[in-house]
Amino acid sequence: MATINPYLTFKGNCEAAFLFYKSVFGGEFTFIGRFGEMPPQEGAPELSPEDANLIMHVSLPIGKETSLFGSDSSETWGHATIIGNNFSISINADSREEADRLFNGLSAGGNVTMPMENTFWGAYFGMFTDKFDINWMVNFDEVPEKK
């Protein structure tokens, strides 16, 4: 059965926000990665030192089945963060088949921003905005994240 987690997007202050959330919820980050740690991507813009230090993804468990996810965004990557598009619903599926079913069903009539594909971090992942303007991410971890 799929799990759902909130995914928050920030204008360059993701790390400060998540250090604050960690001080409130407790626990430890299960992952924190920066844009500068990504392998080179064909056609991707060159990162400034400031952009390279921004958070690509961070995970903070806040309950038995729930984690708070986050990242920084930038107009450099074609996504200006504004109130209203600064959060997504992230679905973690139990299989590729479930990921495809959820992605295809929820994205029908919407706008796919990243089709389901294998990623460098070992997940099968895609993103879209549904026909009601809600942002979604669908993820299947080939190797489940340790909690």
Buried (B, 14 or more C-beta within 10 A) or exposed (E): EBEEBBBBBBBBEBBEBBEEBBEEEEBEBEBBBBBEEBEEEEEEEEBEEEBBBBBBBBBBBBEEEEBBBBBBBBEBBEBEBEEEBBBBBBBBBEEEEBBBBBBBEBBEEBEEBEEBEEEEBEBBBBBBBBEEEEBBBBBBBEEEBEE
